Amino acid sequence: MANLPDNYGIDLNTIKLHDKEKIEDFKRLIKVLQDDNYKLEEERARLKHAVKTQAIVNHSQYQGQPYGDLTPEQIERLDEFVR
């Protein structure tokens, strides 16, 4: 081998410690993202239910015309959302 100084290269223990810290950071990030996703799914379900409820109320108010006076484009967008 060539004559290299004692401090040449990277200490493997430092790399292992750094990797452990990264893994812990990723675990925390995953937990936060999972919690956010759960909350968003709950909100989506609540909103979907509210839209369906409103559609039922509007259906009776507008003598059987679903969605009342919405434009065809609005009805299409709403139908896509409710699915």
Summary of the structure (lengths in Angstrom):
residues: 83
radius of gyration: 28.4
end to end distance: 68.1
largest distance: 92.3
contacts: 154
relative contact order: 0.06
helix: 73%
strand: 0%
